[in-house]
Amino acid sequence: MVGLMALFAALGLAASPARTASGERPVSLVAFGDSLTAGYRLPASAAFPAVLERALRDKGRAVTIANAGVSGDTSTGGLDRLDWSVPDGTDGVILELGANDMLRGTDPAVTRKALDTIITRLKARHIPVMLAGMKAAPNLGPDYVARFDAIYPDLAKEHGLILYPFFLDGIAGDKAYNLDDRLHPNVKGVETIVAGILPSVETFLDRLQAVSR
């Protein structure tokens, strides 16, 4: 039990968020994804969840965002760890998975099924989801690209989710915004991702607050 508590604390999932000075309980989000969420080769303070949380707080939003990103994770791997990665009491999940499926050439039907199951299981727990989309590399061929790229808008429509169409919009393949592997965002890249996704996350928060009233 002590080991589990230490693990949850490291992920920022252990304790209920402290109330603000006004007594308001911050909205508790979990960023659930792969290395793009985890902050591969970046300090924790420069990872996507931390940067997004600061950006939202700068706009007066009372929110905490736990980093439940695991480097190398696929959509199926995410499904396998879903229950312990997203604890009870979570107000909403930003779901960012699929990049590693694409890089491995996984059948898009497998990715679609895993993401659909993640969304369905979270909905069954009354935890709303915002979907962060991914796009396939052109060298995988037009058929694969068409099948993979359709996953995210299709699932968003089917489940009525807020969709940010492409998590890496504005930085994909650009050495100015990525580490030397050209796959993972650097500090500037994460800041660019956050600037792009911020309006969608605010819309998601507005939806959560409207439901809770």
GIPEZI-V289648 format. One record per residue. N is the residue number from 1. OMEGA is omega in whole degrees, 0 to 359 (none if undefined). Layout:
BEGIN
n=N omega=OMEGA
n=N omega=OMEGA
END
This chain:
BEGIN
n=1 omega=179
n=2 omega=179
n=3 omega=179
n=4 omega=179
n=5 omega=179
n=6 omega=179
n=7 omega=179
n=8 omega=180
n=9 omega=180
n=10 omega=179
n=11 omega=182
n=12 omega=186
n=13 omega=193
n=14 omega=190
n=15 omega=173
n=16 omega=183
n=17 omega=179
n=18 omega=179
n=19 omega=178
n=20 omega=181
n=21 omega=180
n=22 omega=181
n=23 omega=180
n=24 omega=176
n=25 omega=179
n=26 omega=173
n=27 omega=184
n=28 omega=178
n=29 omega=170
n=30 omega=172
n=31 omega=190
n=32 omega=185
n=33 omega=183
n=34 omega=183
n=35 omega=179
n=36 omega=174
n=37 omega=186
n=38 omega=183
n=39 omega=182
n=40 omega=179
n=41 omega=177
n=42 omega=172
n=43 omega=183
n=44 omega=182
n=45 omega=180
n=46 omega=179
n=47 omega=184
n=48 omega=183
n=49 omega=181
n=50 omega=181
n=51 omega=178
n=52 omega=179
n=53 omega=179
n=54 omega=180
n=55 omega=179
n=56 omega=178
n=57 omega=177
n=58 omega=179
n=59 omega=176
n=60 omega=180
n=61 omega=176
n=62 omega=186
n=63 omega=169
n=64 omega=181
n=65 omega=178
n=66 omega=179
n=67 omega=176
n=68 omega=175
n=69 omega=178
n=70 omega=181
n=71 omega=180
n=72 omega=185
n=73 omega=171
n=74 omega=177
n=75 omega=178
n=76 omega=176
n=77 omega=177
n=78 omega=178
n=79 omega=182
n=80 omega=183
n=81 omega=188
n=82 omega=190
n=83 omega=181
n=84 omega=179
n=85 omega=181
n=86 omega=186
n=87 omega=172
n=88 omega=182
n=89 omega=175
n=90 omega=181
n=91 omega=181
n=92 omega=182
n=93 omega=168
n=94 omega=187
n=95 omega=181
n=96 omega=179
n=97 omega=176
n=98 omega=182
n=99 omega=181
n=100 omega=173
n=101 omega=181
n=102 omega=181
n=103 omega=179
n=104 omega=181
n=105 omega=178
n=106 omega=177
n=107 omega=180
n=108 omega=178
n=109 omega=178
n=110 omega=179
n=111 omega=180
n=112 omega=183
n=113 omega=181
n=114 omega=180
n=115 omega=179
n=116 omega=180
n=117 omega=176
n=118 omega=181
n=119 omega=182
n=120 omega=181
n=121 omega=176
n=122 omega=178
n=123 omega=178
n=124 omega=177
n=125 omega=180
n=126 omega=176
n=127 omega=181
n=128 omega=184
n=129 omega=165
n=130 omega=186
n=131 omega=174
n=132 omega=186
n=133 omega=176
n=134 omega=178
n=135 omega=183
n=136 omega=176
n=137 omega=183
n=138 omega=184
n=139 omega=177
n=140 omega=177
n=141 omega=186
n=142 omega=181
n=143 omega=179
n=144 omega=181
n=145 omega=181
n=146 omega=181
n=147 omega=182
n=148 omega=185
n=149 omega=181
n=150 omega=185
n=151 omega=191
n=152 omega=176
n=153 omega=179
n=154 omega=181
n=155 omega=179
n=156 omega=179
n=157 omega=183
n=158 omega=185
n=159 omega=179
n=160 omega=185
n=161 omega=166
n=162 omega=183
n=163 omega=165
n=164 omega=197
n=165 omega=185
n=166 omega=185
n=167 omega=183
n=168 omega=181
n=169 omega=177
n=170 omega=181
n=171 omega=187
n=172 omega=176
n=173 omega=183
n=174 omega=185
n=175 omega=179
n=176 omega=185
n=177 omega=185
n=178 omega=173
n=179 omega=184
n=180 omega=176
n=181 omega=181
n=182 omega=181
n=183 omega=186
n=184 omega=182
n=185 omega=170
n=186 omega=182
n=187 omega=180
n=188 omega=179
n=189 omega=178
n=190 omega=179
n=191 omega=178
n=192 omega=176
n=193 omega=182
n=194 omega=179
n=195 omega=181
n=196 omega=186
n=197 omega=187
n=198 omega=180
n=199 omega=179
n=200 omega=178
n=201 omega=177
n=202 omega=175
n=203 omega=177
n=204 omega=179
n=205 omega=178
n=206 omega=179
n=207 omega=179
n=208 omega=182
n=209 omega=178
n=210 omega=180
n=211 omega=184
n=212 omega=182
n=213 omega=none
END
